[in-house]
Amino acid sequence: MTNQRIAQTLEQLADLLEFTGTNPFRLRAYRNAARKISAMTDAIATMVERGDDLTKLDGIGKSVAEKCVTLVEDGKLQQLDDLLEEVPKSVLDMLRIPGLGPKRAAIIFNQLNISTLDQLKEAAEAGKIQELDGFAAKTEKAILAGIAIAAAAGQRIYWSEADAIAQRLRAHMADCSAIQQMEFAGSYRRGKETVGDLDLLVTSDEPSRVMEHFAEFSEIESEIVSGDTKMSVRIGDAFQVDLRVVPDDAFGAALQYFTGSKEHNVVLRGMAKNRGLKINEWGVFKVDGEQETWMAGRDEAEVYGALDLPVFPPEIRQARFEFQWAEQGALPDLITLDDIRGDLHMHTTASDGQNSIDEMAAAAKKLGLKYIAITDHSKRVSMANGLDDDRLLAQWDDVDKANDSIKGITILKGIEVDILEKGGLDISDAVLEQADWVTASVHYGGKQDRETITKRIVDAIAHPSVSAISHPTGRLINQREPYEVDMQAVMMAAAKYGKLLELNAHPVRLDLNELHCSMAREMGVSIVINTDAHNIPGLQMMRFGIKQARRGGLTKDAVANTRTWAQMKKLIGKPA
């Protein structure tokens, strides 16, 4: 029982209890505990096995601790099972609709007997939702728009979640001595923001042993299909994992084929046909009438080499630019995690973070970073205890002290300043002028019209103290659509004023998306990849941003924080 599964179970329990009208204080305790547990590096299961007192953990009370123990020991919660008998599980899909919430979902369920997204869509299109007390035509329209988001959220999981499963599965399969080669394929290997399933390819002379070992993976909930060389299983409620045992001489061909993308493979197969070749998951074949002769397929280099092509990094196999780059002999050397030198967006206990300046700095130093910026929220974000001018200046005194005590890393005086709904910033110019690093963000007024919200962001870019714009489109994957912002205008302004745009590495944001990363590259706008970490584990999210940057074709030179801080200061126009 992983921390992630425990956290997901507590969240699901809170959703269902809120749906049935339970005390909100209890719900808050479950949700707070879920956030704490999902961010923990120590495994709850290990602590339970040791007999540790879970109530000593911050944010874990007696009731939550007991549920954690039950989940570890029994693998389920009877209370949750009872609730799922009372409330159809399909109702949980409705709770994924942005802005709907359990209370409104309960009204729809109880008064219209609606429990699925299809039923909800039909009722909304017929105008039945706006007839309910507390609902209006505008609400009904928003529900209709959010159904697609909810449907997608129910079908795919974040890449970060798929990666956690893949790493646990890889560790499990590594114990099987019958496996010779092993690799994941599909959208997971390509680094897509969300993943629908996992494809695992292996070679082995003893496929039955491989299948038996795979079936022993503790997270498997059910078996979908099983054969001599293929097994499909479900992990959790719905996530599917497909295992294929392939021949040695076809491993590269199968890896290329199942990695995709579909669009990339269509182009590749068209090129092969023009050369009298055929490519499939079994290899590359020379076609002579009815005769097909195997040529290659042991590894991807053989497959691509048969067409005089380089091995494309999986992240750019999108049939977008890669074949043109290959033809020009200009395949980019994509950025890697090792290229990153600094992280310029993180929060501490001064606003809504969970660790102090010293703790975040020490953890960042341990990760090999050379500089960080402390960027707590400004006062407009009151729910996050945002800082006003006086508190910010006091915090910068603490940054000076931290720089004196922690050697080997530079801690910058920063702020995530809010771009106000009416325009302008909510920290005075006199204070912002003293900052090492200012990143500006939109947190309110996200539904403003395109012209208004674009002007807010462009005006912030023009501000002399602003260095970058954080999470520029405001989207939350599977939760919230991006602002109606003109990104071309934003990038033109960034290019004009020499400002940076953030690629926020949080797996729910990944904002900019890969298309905007490509646009920035083409327009000469520098990107800064930041974690937006709110605790020490959050600093590890940088690699999610790197995946996204690679999908956008970004090289080391296109990303600002691959530079030293001295080079960065020159880039953003700060005195040396």
Secondary structure by P-SEA (a helix, b strand, c coil): ccaaaaaaaaaaaaaaaaaacccaaaaaaaaaaaaaaaaccccaaaaaaacccccccccccaaaaaaaaaaaaccccaaaaaaaaacccaaaaaaacccccaaaaaaaaaacccccaaaaaaaaaaccccccccccaaaaaaaaaaaaaaaaaaccccaaaaaaaaaaaaaaacccccccccccccccccccccccbbbbbbccccaaaaaaaaaacccccccccccccbbbbbcccbbbbbbbbbcccaaaaaaaaaacaaaaaaaaaaaaaaaccccccccbbbbcccbbbbcccccaaaaaaaaccccccccccccccaaaaaaaccccccccccccccccccccccccccccaaaaaaaaaaacccccccccccccccccccccaaaaaaaaaaaaaaaaccccbbbbbcccccccccccccccaaaaaaccbbbbbbcccccccaaaaaaaaaaaaacccccccccccccccccccccccaaaaaaaaaaaabbbbbcccccccccccaaaaaaaaaabbbbbbbccccccccccaaaaaaaaaaaaccccccccccccaaaaaaaacccc
